[in-house]
């Protein structure tokens, strides 16, 4: 008989307490693999401390703040990004349109709001609850949360938001209103990462969509080594970035 899923004791973290070490997260045989701790503190300082350890918050309305560190971790090494022929052609067509632009941090608030309202297959609600939005707005003002945006004639068509500590980059969520819009935002982010020597973008959880773009699972220990290496690097001036087309030309161009 298969073993029943286990429910270990969950650590409750007070405001003045540090998060447990990532290796203490619940294992694969538990009811919630990767769950590490719970609490109420979602301050910018807490978020910075958590991301520096490869830990992220993920919870629904009515739940406490739940902290996660899954093993394995879904990660997109930027050199593995699948800049397919079809995406390349789509991006070329959009770039020819007057009024089209790819930017960073022009409107973080609108991006995270649109992400929170984007319909998700198999989900009736959102994990980007008001407390989460407020927390990442604070982190954006502190200079560590950023947005990549796709615009046409002043209208936001697609975007994503992410956390960056030095060269440690953590993808959070994306939305689009046009075909391949979020892929164009990701391509823009990948081009900046490639240009500045960022090795990887954290994708947190394994999904078919992320895998189709080149993300793969890696052991948590290897991921944490990437985070430690990246966060020692100087920060990127995200406000001044845009698409680096040449950085994408060496990418995978499979159909």
Backbone as CSV, one residue per row, in Angstrom:
resi,resn,N_x,N_y,N_z,CA_x,CA_y,CA_z,C_x,C_y,C_z
1,UNK,0.831,-1.202,0.000,0.000,0.000,0.000,0.871,1.260,0.000
2,UNK,0.477,2.280,-0.743,1.237,3.534,-0.699,1.137,4.176,0.671
3,UNK,2.200,4.806,1.087,2.222,5.449,2.397,1.344,6.692,2.385
4,UNK,0.634,6.916,3.477,-0.211,8.098,3.592,0.664,9.338,3.716
5,UNK,0.195,10.442,3.125,0.929,11.697,3.221,1.022,12.143,4.675
6,UNK,2.170,12.656,5.036,2.418,13.084,6.409,2.128,14.572,6.578
7,UNK,1.763,14.962,7.790,1.562,16.375,8.124,2.463,16.713,9.301
8,UNK,3.713,17.129,9.020,4.636,17.469,10.111,4.179,18.724,10.847
9,UNK,4.808,18.975,11.988,4.530,20.204,12.722,5.065,21.398,11.930
10,UNK,4.298,22.478,11.891,4.691,23.658,11.138,5.164,24.754,12.084
11,UNK,6.326,25.305,11.799,6.887,26.373,12.639,6.096,27.660,12.462
12,UNK,5.763,28.318,13.578,5.109,29.621,13.552,6.161,30.677,13.854
13,UNK,6.296,31.675,12.976,7.364,32.659,13.084,6.794,34.000,13.540
14,UNK,7.280,34.481,14.660,6.896,35.804,15.131,7.690,36.881,14.385
15,UNK,7.260,38.128,14.540,7.870,39.231,13.790,9.368,39.328,14.031
16,UNK,9.813,39.080,15.250,11.223,39.241,15.588,12.030,37.951,15.439
17,UNK,11.424,36.912,14.862,12.111,35.639,14.686,12.562,35.443,13.246
18,UNK,13.690,34.759,13.080,14.184,34.435,11.747,13.436,33.218,11.199
19,UNK,13.353,33.132,9.884,12.762,31.956,9.257,13.666,30.748,9.452
20,UNK,13.094,29.549,9.519,13.923,28.353,9.606,14.803,28.200,8.364
21,UNK,15.815,27.376,8.459,16.664,27.094,7.308,15.875,26.340,6.238
22,UNK,16.153,26.589,4.952,15.373,25.976,3.873,15.300,24.452,3.918
23,UNK,16.369,23.802,4.381,16.371,22.332,4.362,15.361,21.738,5.350
24,UNK,14.766,22.578,6.211,13.774,22.102,7.166,12.356,22.113,6.595
25,UNK,12.204,22.513,5.336,10.884,22.516,4.695,10.347,21.094,4.601
26,UNK,9.028,20.979,4.562,8.386,19.672,4.466,8.847,18.957,3.203
27,UNK,8.983,17.641,3.325,9.507,16.838,2.233,8.447,16.359,1.260
28,UNK,8.892,15.572,0.300,8.031,15.126,-0.794,6.882,14.247,-0.323
29,UNK,7.017,13.572,0.817,5.976,12.673,1.293,4.960,13.376,2.191
30,UNK,5.110,14.681,2.373,4.196,15.423,3.231,2.964,15.873,2.454
31,UNK,2.019,16.449,3.153,0.805,16.942,2.511,1.037,18.239,1.735
32,UNK,2.146,18.927,2.002,2.455,20.182,1.310,3.975,20.277,1.124
33,UNK,4.526,19.567,0.149,5.978,19.583,-0.049,6.517,20.996,-0.264
34,UNK,7.560,21.322,0.476,8.183,22.634,0.355,7.719,23.656,1.379
35,UNK,6.649,23.367,2.106,6.156,24.306,3.120,7.151,24.367,4.279
36,UNK,7.497,25.586,4.675,8.552,25.765,5.675,8.055,26.349,6.988
37,UNK,7.197,27.369,6.917,6.789,28.067,8.133,5.554,28.908,7.848
38,UNK,4.968,29.445,8.924,3.813,30.342,8.816,4.009,31.506,9.783
39,UNK,3.319,32.602,9.514,3.400,33.765,10.388,2.484,34.864,9.880
40,UNK,2.718,36.085,10.343,1.921,37.218,9.892,2.772,38.324,9.278
41,UNK,4.086,38.269,9.445,4.965,39.345,9.005,5.234,39.228,7.512
42,UNK,4.855,40.283,6.764,5.105,40.333,5.327,5.738,41.675,4.966
43,UNK,6.601,42.145,5.833,7.263,43.432,5.615,8.319,43.305,4.520
44,UNK,8.746,44.447,3.994,9.804,44.449,2.990,11.088,43.824,3.537
45,UNK,11.397,44.097,4.797,12.599,43.518,5.405,12.492,41.998,5.472
46,UNK,11.305,41.490,5.815,11.096,40.037,5.860,11.226,39.432,4.466
47,UNK,10.661,40.104,3.465,10.752,39.591,2.100,12.206,39.540,1.636
48,UNK,12.964,40.578,1.903,14.372,40.581,1.503,15.147,39.463,2.184
49,UNK,14.877,39.251,3.468,15.556,38.185,4.191,15.166,36.818,3.646
50,UNK,13.887,36.660,3.301,13.428,35.360,2.806,14.005,35.053,1.432
51,UNK,13.959,36.023,0.525,14.485,35.771,-0.819,15.985,35.508,-0.799
52,UNK,16.694,36.142,0.116,18.134,35.904,0.209,18.437,34.473,0.613
53,UNK,17.435,33.771,1.180,17.578,32.360,1.541,16.838,31.437,0.567
54,UNK,16.329,32.009,-0.529,15.603,31.192,-1.490,14.224,30.781,-1.009
55,UNK,13.617,31.577,-0.140,12.301,31.275,0.441,11.310,32.316,-0.078
56,UNK,10.086,31.904,-0.387,9.097,32.846,-0.899,7.740,32.637,-0.229
57,UNK,6.905,33.684,-0.174,5.571,33.554,0.411,4.550,33.138,-0.644
58,UNK,3.577,32.348,-0.211,2.514,31.913,-1.118,1.346,31.446,-0.253
59,UNK,0.242,32.171,-0.307,-0.892,31.834,0.544,-2.155,32.411,-0.069
60,UNK,-3.297,31.957,0.397,-4.585,32.418,-0.109,-5.276,33.288,0.926
61,UNK,-6.350,33.949,0.512,-7.121,34.780,1.431,-7.607,33.952,2.605
62,UNK,-7.487,34.498,3.814,-7.915,33.792,5.013,-6.846,32.934,5.652
63,UNK,-5.705,32.766,4.984,-4.597,31.986,5.539,-3.543,32.916,6.125
64,UNK,-2.728,32.417,7.058,-1.558,33.195,7.479,-0.554,33.248,6.337
65,UNK,0.488,34.024,6.499,1.556,34.053,5.499,2.286,32.709,5.553
66,UNK,2.292,31.992,4.446,2.958,30.698,4.362,4.252,30.855,3.567
67,UNK,5.328,30.298,4.120,6.654,30.423,3.510,7.087,29.073,2.938
68,UNK,7.683,29.107,1.731,7.966,27.885,0.977,9.412,27.850,0.499
69,UNK,9.935,26.623,0.441,11.248,26.380,-0.154,11.234,24.976,-0.756
70,UNK,10.636,24.820,-1.943,10.491,23.489,-2.534,11.821,22.887,-2.986
71,UNK,11.854,21.583,-2.996,13.018,20.829,-3.476,12.498,19.632,-4.283
72,UNK,12.728,19.632,-5.609,13.570,20.541,-6.385,12.894,21.875,-6.652
73,UNK,13.677,22.791,-7.245,13.208,24.144,-7.546,13.175,24.327,-9.065
74,UNK,12.117,24.964,-9.565,12.008,25.240,-10.999,12.781,26.512,-11.314
75,UNK,13.739,26.409,-12.222,14.647,27.516,-12.509,14.859,27.621,-14.017
76,UNK,14.853,28.840,-14.523,15.192,29.085,-15.920,16.613,29.625,-15.988
77,UNK,17.535,28.779,-16.431,18.869,29.294,-16.743,18.727,30.113,-18.022
78,UNK,19.185,31.341,-18.011,18.876,32.230,-19.130,19.438,31.686,-20.446
79,UNK,20.512,30.941,-20.393,21.081,30.371,-21.608,20.175,29.298,-22.207
80,UNK,19.228,28.788,-21.416,18.310,27.756,-21.888,16.961,28.304,-22.337
81,UNK,16.784,29.620,-22.287,15.509,30.205,-22.707,15.222,29.847,-24.156
82,UNK,14.021,29.383,-24.419,13.645,28.949,-25.767,13.034,30.118,-26.529
83,UNK,13.899,30.836,-27.197,13.461,31.948,-28.037,13.106,31.372,-29.401
84,UNK,11.933,30.772,-29.465,11.530,30.018,-30.642,11.404,30.899,-31.879
85,UNK,11.410,30.260,-33.041,11.235,31.005,-34.292,9.912,31.760,-34.287
86,UNK,8.872,31.099,-33.793,7.560,31.754,-33.791,7.549,32.969,-32.873
87,UNK,8.175,32.866,-31.684,8.241,34.016,-30.784,9.110,35.114,-31.375
88,UNK,10.198,34.733,-32.021,11.066,35.716,-32.664,10.291,36.518,-33.718
89,UNK,9.519,35.810,-34.532,8.749,36.486,-35.577,7.653,37.363,-34.976
90,UNK,7.009,36.870,-33.932,5.983,37.670,-33.257,6.574,38.958,-32.714
91,UNK,7.713,38.856,-32.042,8.343,40.037,-31.452,8.793,41.006,-32.542
92,UNK,9.318,40.480,-33.643,9.722,41.348,-34.753,8.536,42.146,-35.289
93,UNK,7.390,41.464,-35.443,6.202,42.153,-35.961,5.760,43.272,-35.024
94,UNK,5.743,42.990,-33.724,5.327,44.011,-32.760,6.309,45.187,-32.751
95,UNK,7.604,44.907,-32.859,8.605,45.971,-32.813,8.472,46.942,-33.986
96,UNK,7.843,46.497,-35.068,7.643,47.353,-36.232,6.444,48.287,-36.076
97,UNK,5.632,48.048,-35.051,4.438,48.865,-34.857,4.774,50.170,-34.130
98,UNK,4.380,51.303,-34.701,4.582,52.578,-33.988,3.840,52.548,-32.648
99,UNK,4.483,53.054,-31.636,3.849,53.096,-30.319,4.095,51.871,-29.475
100,UNK,4.827,50.869,-30.017,5.130,49.654,-29.250,6.425,49.858,-28.476
101,UNK,6.452,49.407,-27.204,7.675,49.518,-26.411,7.723,48.443,-25.333
102,UNK,8.933,48.114,-24.949,9.209,47.175,-23.865,9.983,47.943,-22.801
103,UNK,9.459,47.997,-21.592,10.047,48.826,-20.546,10.162,48.050,-19.236
104,UNK,10.827,48.691,-18.281,10.920,48.170,-16.917,10.526,49.274,-15.938
105,UNK,9.683,48.899,-14.989,9.325,49.782,-13.868,8.574,51.048,-14.279
106,UNK,7.967,51.047,-15.452,7.160,52.225,-15.805,5.888,52.275,-14.957
107,UNK,5.291,51.103,-14.690,4.056,51.088,-13.899,3.947,49.761,-13.144
108,UNK,4.784,49.619,-12.109,4.782,48.395,-11.315,3.406,48.121,-10.722
109,UNK,2.754,49.178,-10.230,1.465,48.998,-9.561,0.431,48.386,-10.499
110,UNK,0.402,48.871,-11.736,-0.572,48.317,-12.676,-0.242,46.870,-13.023
111,UNK,1.036,46.554,-13.154,1.421,45.182,-13.495,0.984,44.202,-12.406
112,UNK,1.294,44.491,-11.154,0.943,43.541,-10.100,-0.578,43.461,-9.923
113,UNK,-1.254,44.584,-10.127,-2.714,44.564,-10.054,-3.296,43.687,-11.156
114,UNK,-2.782,43.818,-12.372,-3.287,43.016,-13.485,-2.945,41.550,-13.287
115,UNK,-1.775,41.266,-12.727,-1.419,39.876,-12.424,-2.387,39.274,-11.413
116,UNK,-2.772,40.078,-10.422,-3.665,39.573,-9.374,-5.051,39.255,-9.914
117,UNK,-5.425,39.892,-11.020,-6.764,39.710,-11.576,-6.796,38.788,-12.791
118,UNK,-5.640,38.331,-13.234,-5.584,37.485,-14.429,-6.178,36.118,-14.134
119,UNK,-7.063,35.605,-14.993,-7.617,34.261,-14.787,-6.539,33.201,-14.939
120,UNK,-6.582,32.187,-14.095,-5.614,31.084,-14.138,-6.367,29.776,-14.319
121,UNK,-5.879,28.956,-15.211,-6.517,27.667,-15.456,-6.515,26.828,-14.189
122,UNK,-7.679,26.311,-13.811,-7.793,25.449,-12.639,-7.828,26.185,-11.323
123,UNK,-7.871,27.535,-11.342,-7.901,28.313,-10.106,-9.131,29.200,-10.094
124,UNK,-9.816,29.211,-8.963,-11.002,30.047,-8.831,-10.692,31.392,-8.192
125,UNK,-9.529,31.511,-7.582,-9.140,32.754,-6.923,-7.710,33.115,-7.253
126,UNK,-7.083,33.915,-6.393,-5.709,34.338,-6.623,-4.914,34.257,-5.337
127,UNK,-3.615,33.968,-5.477,-2.734,34.015,-4.306,-2.154,35.429,-4.132
128,UNK,-2.356,36.298,-5.144,-1.856,37.673,-5.036,-2.935,38.495,-4.338
129,UNK,-3.093,38.236,-3.065,-4.131,38.875,-2.255,-3.694,40.297,-1.917
130,UNK,-4.622,41.149,-1.414,-4.263,42.549,-1.128,-3.026,42.710,-0.243
131,UNK,-2.857,41.856,0.751,-1.674,41.954,1.616,-0.395,41.700,0.827
132,UNK,-0.464,40.779,-0.133,0.689,40.478,-0.976,1.002,41.662,-1.892
133,UNK,-0.027,42.254,-2.473,0.173,43.420,-3.334,0.841,44.547,-2.551
134,UNK,0.332,44.836,-1.362,0.894,45.915,-0.543,2.350,45.638,-0.186
135,UNK,2.653,44.384,0.127,4.019,44.026,0.511,4.996,44.224,-0.645
136,UNK,4.600,43.820,-1.847,5.504,43.960,-2.990,5.567,45.398,-3.485
137,UNK,4.502,46.163,-3.257,4.588,47.601,-3.524,5.662,48.227,-2.628
138,UNK,5.685,47.835,-1.358,6.717,48.330,-0.442,8.102,47.886,-0.909
139,UNK,8.203,46.636,-1.356,9.493,46.124,-1.821,9.930,46.836,-3.097
140,UNK,8.970,47.214,-3.933,9.292,47.993,-5.137,9.836,49.365,-4.752
141,UNK,9.196,50.017,-3.800,9.676,51.332,-3.360,11.063,51.230,-2.738
142,UNK,11.362,50.063,-2.162,12.691,49.849,-1.574,13.735,49.502,-2.639
143,UNK,13.290,49.317,-3.892,14.219,49.080,-4.991,14.530,47.632,-5.285
144,UNK,13.701,46.710,-4.785,14.012,45.285,-4.964,12.938,44.491,-5.701
145,UNK,11.787,45.082,-5.971,10.756,44.438,-6.790,10.575,45.282,-8.047
146,UNK,10.437,44.619,-9.190,10.454,45.311,-10.472,9.416,44.710,-11.415
147,UNK,9.122,45.459,-12.471,8.191,44.966,-13.480,8.798,45.081,-14.863
148,UNK,8.452,44.122,-15.724,8.777,44.179,-17.151,7.458,44.337,-17.883
149,UNK,7.393,45.286,-18.820,6.106,45.679,-19.390,6.135,45.686,-20.910
150,UNK,4.969,45.416,-21.485,4.751,45.462,-22.927,3.656,46.496,-23.194
151,UNK,3.961,47.542,-23.989,3.050,48.655,-24.211,2.739,48.849,-25.683
152,UNK,1.557,49.343,-25.972,1.207,49.813,-27.301,0.346,51.060,-27.152
153,UNK,0.875,52.169,-27.651,0.152,53.447,-27.595,-0.320,53.790,-26.182
154,UNK,0.557,53.537,-25.201,0.245,53.888,-23.825,-0.626,52.893,-23.085
155,UNK,-1.015,51.801,-23.758,-1.835,50.774,-23.114,-0.951,49.588,-22.713
156,UNK,-1.091,49.149,-21.471,-0.323,48.009,-20.977,-0.947,46.716,-21.494
157,UNK,-0.230,46.018,-22.388,-0.736,44.792,-22.996,-0.367,43.540,-22.208
158,UNK,0.778,43.567,-21.566,1.267,42.382,-20.861,2.392,42.797,-19.925
159,UNK,2.728,41.925,-18.996,3.827,42.227,-18.098,4.071,41.126,-17.098
160,UNK,5.115,41.293,-16.357,5.447,40.382,-15.266,6.162,41.183,-14.193
161,UNK,6.170,40.641,-12.982,6.950,41.291,-11.931,7.877,40.281,-11.280
162,UNK,8.949,40.797,-10.705,9.999,39.927,-10.185,10.743,40.641,-9.073
163,UNK,11.489,39.877,-8.314,12.341,40.393,-7.245,13.789,40.236,-7.689
164,UNK,14.617,41.213,-7.378,16.039,41.125,-7.713,16.874,41.586,-6.528
165,UNK,17.764,40.718,-6.086,18.758,41.048,-5.064,20.117,40.882,-5.721
166,UNK,20.722,41.998,-6.143,21.929,41.891,-6.951,21.586,41.209,-8.264
167,UNK,22.266,40.096,-8.547,21.983,39.308,-9.753,21.143,38.069,-9.452
168,UNK,20.601,37.978,-8.266,19.663,36.898,-7.940,18.265,37.380,-8.314
169,UNK,17.665,36.771,-9.338,16.394,37.231,-9.888,15.331,36.165,-9.670
170,UNK,14.186,36.579,-9.149,13.106,35.665,-8.775,11.821,36.083,-9.489
171,UNK,11.385,35.307,-10.465,10.148,35.601,-11.155,8.951,35.334,-10.262
172,UNK,7.911,36.164,-10.374,6.746,36.027,-9.509,5.475,35.670,-10.284
173,UNK,4.999,36.564,-11.135,3.749,36.298,-11.847,3.731,37.126,-13.125
174,UNK,2.870,36.720,-14.069,2.761,37.434,-15.335,1.312,37.453,-15.798
175,UNK,1.028,38.351,-16.738,-0.300,38.402,-17.335,-0.144,38.854,-18.777
176,UNK,-1.151,38.619,-19.584,-1.157,39.124,-20.945,-2.584,39.305,-21.435
177,UNK,-2.747,40.231,-22.368,-4.034,40.429,-23.030,-3.928,40.119,-24.519
178,UNK,-2.711,39.774,-24.984,-2.487,39.444,-26.389,-1.680,38.159,-26.474
179,UNK,-1.775,37.475,-27.588,-1.028,36.234,-27.784,0.474,36.487,-27.642
180,UNK,1.123,35.694,-26.821,2.575,35.744,-26.586,3.029,37.017,-25.871
181,UNK,2.095,37.780,-25.309,2.485,39.013,-24.631,3.403,38.776,-23.447
182,UNK,3.044,37.827,-22.584,3.888,37.563,-21.414,5.225,36.950,-21.831
183,UNK,5.228,36.212,-22.947,6.492,35.670,-23.452,7.410,36.797,-23.919
184,UNK,6.835,37.837,-24.513,7.656,38.980,-24.928,8.234,39.693,-23.710
185,UNK,7.443,39.824,-22.651,7.959,40.435,-21.423,9.091,39.598,-20.844
186,UNK,8.919,38.274,-20.855,9.976,37.396,-20.344,11.213,37.470,-21.230
187,UNK,11.019,37.509,-22.552,12.168,37.635,-23.454,12.948,38.915,-23.166
188,UNK,12.226,40.002,-22.890,12.883,41.262,-22.536,13.704,41.101,-21.264
189,UNK,13.118,40.448,-20.249,13.838,40.204,-18.995,15.061,39.327,-19.231
190,UNK,14.912,38.266,-20.012,16.032,37.366,-20.302,17.151,38.117,-21.021
191,UNK,16.784,39.019,-21.941,17.813,39.766,-22.677,18.630,40.648,-21.738
192,UNK,17.965,41.254,-20.750,18.687,42.084,-19.774,19.584,41.205,-18.904
193,UNK,19.034,40.080,-18.450,19.829,39.164,-17.623,21.065,38.681,-18.372
194,UNK,20.900,38.310,-19.629,22.024,37.837,-20.437,23.077,38.930,-20.594
195,UNK,22.629,40.138,-20.870,23.543,41.262,-21.082,24.352,41.578,-19.831
196,UNK,23.735,41.435,-18.660,24.402,41.814,-17.413,25.015,40.627,-16.661
197,UNK,24.961,39.446,-17.233,25.615,38.298,-16.614,24.812,37.595,-15.545
198,UNK,23.490,37.818,-15.498,22.633,37.070,-14.579,22.492,35.649,-15.112
199,UNK,22.690,34.661,-14.268,22.728,33.275,-14.723,21.359,32.631,-14.831
200,UNK,20.436,33.002,-13.953,19.178,32.259,-13.895,18.061,33.112,-13.328
201,UNK,16.822,32.688,-13.615,15.618,33.312,-13.078,14.831,32.243,-12.345
202,UNK,14.565,32.466,-11.084,13.775,31.519,-10.293,12.330,31.511,-10.796
203,UNK,11.792,30.314,-10.965,10.392,30.160,-11.402,9.537,29.484,-10.329
204,UNK,10.141,29.129,-9.209,9.452,28.587,-8.043,8.854,27.205,-8.270
205,UNK,7.750,27.122,-9.027,7.011,25.867,-9.159,7.060,25.348,-10.590
206,UNK,7.027,24.041,-10.724,7.067,23.401,-12.042,5.702,23.482,-12.719
207,UNK,5.658,24.137,-13.874,4.448,24.147,-14.695,4.825,23.813,-16.129
208,UNK,3.856,23.313,-16.882,4.112,22.962,-18.278,4.523,24.189,-19.083
209,UNK,3.889,25.334,-18.782,4.202,26.562,-19.510,5.656,26.964,-19.295
210,UNK,6.115,26.950,-18.056,7.493,27.328,-17.774,8.477,26.345,-18.397
211,UNK,8.144,25.059,-18.354,9.008,24.058,-18.963,9.121,24.290,-20.469
212,UNK,8.024,24.717,-21.104,8.047,24.952,-22.543,8.966,26.112,-22.915
213,UNK,9.248,26.982,-21.948,10.122,28.124,-22.186,11.578,27.848,-21.816
214,UNK,11.844,26.634,-21.327,13.217,26.247,-21.033,13.548,26.057,-19.573
215,UNK,12.599,26.329,-18.675,12.863,26.135,-17.244,12.954,24.657,-16.907
216,UNK,13.786,24.329,-15.948,13.983,22.954,-15.500,14.102,22.919,-13.981
217,UNK,13.824,21.761,-13.426,14.002,21.585,-11.985,15.471,21.373,-11.662
218,UNK,15.874,21.900,-10.511,17.227,21.647,-10.018,17.160,21.414,-8.515
219,UNK,18.111,20.666,-7.958,18.115,20.451,-6.510,18.159,21.785,-5.757
220,UNK,17.472,21.833,-4.629,17.428,23.074,-3.850,18.830,23.559,-3.498
221,UNK,19.726,22.653,-3.148,21.075,23.064,-2.760,21.773,23.801,-3.901
222,UNK,21.588,23.325,-5.130,22.202,23.991,-6.284,21.563,25.365,-6.509
223,UNK,20.260,25.440,-6.330,19.563,26.716,-6.488,20.052,27.721,-5.447
224,UNK,20.181,27.296,-4.196,20.625,28.204,-3.143,22.047,28.697,-3.403
225,UNK,22.881,27.856,-4.017,24.233,28.291,-4.380,24.169,29.380,-5.447
226,UNK,23.229,29.251,-6.406,23.035,30.291,-7.413,22.586,31.608,-6.772
227,UNK,21.662,31.511,-5.811,21.168,32.705,-5.125,22.313,33.399,-4.385
228,UNK,23.100,32.642,-3.660,24.207,33.220,-2.892,25.216,33.888,-3.818
229,UNK,25.511,33.247,-4.934,26.436,33.833,-5.909,25.858,35.124,-6.490
230,UNK,24.581,35.078,-6.878,23.971,36.221,-7.543,23.804,37.432,-6.655
231,UNK,23.437,37.224,-5.402,23.146,38.376,-4.548,24.410,39.107,-4.102
232,UNK,25.564,38.544,-4.381,26.815,39.251,-4.093,27.173,40.250,-5.183
233,UNK,26.481,40.177,-6.326,26.777,41.065,-7.443,26.074,42.417,-7.266
234,UNK,26.587,43.461,-7.896,25.954,44.785,-7.777,24.585,44.789,-8.449
235,UNK,23.671,45.620,-7.962,22.318,45.659,-8.546,22.330,46.241,-9.954
236,UNK,21.342,45.821,-10.731,21.143,46.337,-12.081,20.227,47.568,-11.995
237,UNK,20.493,48.563,-12.825,19.628,49.748,-12.887,18.423,49.411,-13.766
238,UNK,17.432,48.751,-13.176,16.321,48.228,-13.946,15.514,49.322,-14.629
239,UNK,15.421,50.498,-14.033,14.604,51.566,-14.618,15.071,51.968,-16.008
240,UNK,16.342,51.748,-16.310,16.907,52.194,-17.585,16.987,51.078,-18.615
241,UNK,16.517,49.894,-18.292,16.672,48.752,-19.181,15.545,48.671,-20.217
242,UNK,15.834,47.982,-21.308,14.834,47.649,-22.322,15.318,46.392,-23.031
243,UNK,14.673,46.030,-24.118,15.053,44.815,-24.839,16.441,44.955,-25.455
244,UNK,17.280,43.929,-25.255,18.569,43.817,-25.929,18.434,42.717,-26.983
245,UNK,18.126,43.138,-28.205,17.815,42.156,-29.244,18.986,41.210,-29.504
246,UNK,20.195,41.735,-29.569,21.350,40.895,-29.883,21.570,39.805,-28.842
247,UNK,21.178,40.100,-27.606,21.350,39.095,-26.545,20.463,37.882,-26.765
248,UNK,19.387,38.060,-27.546,18.461,36.953,-27.793,18.816,36.147,-29.032
249,UNK,19.651,36.685,-29.908,19.883,36.034,-31.193,20.622,34.703,-31.092
250,UNK,21.328,34.499,-29.958,22.029,33.228,-29.773,21.188,32.189,-29.062
251,UNK,19.940,32.560,-28.740,19.078,31.638,-28.003,18.550,30.526,-28.911
252,UNK,17.965,29.495,-28.290,17.330,28.391,-28.989,16.239,28.937,-29.903
253,UNK,16.296,28.599,-31.184,15.296,29.069,-32.134,14.484,27.915,-32.717
254,UNK,14.213,26.899,-31.914,13.368,25.802,-32.376,11.968,26.322,-32.610
255,UNK,11.215,25.609,-33.413,9.865,26.078,-33.757,8.920,25.946,-32.597
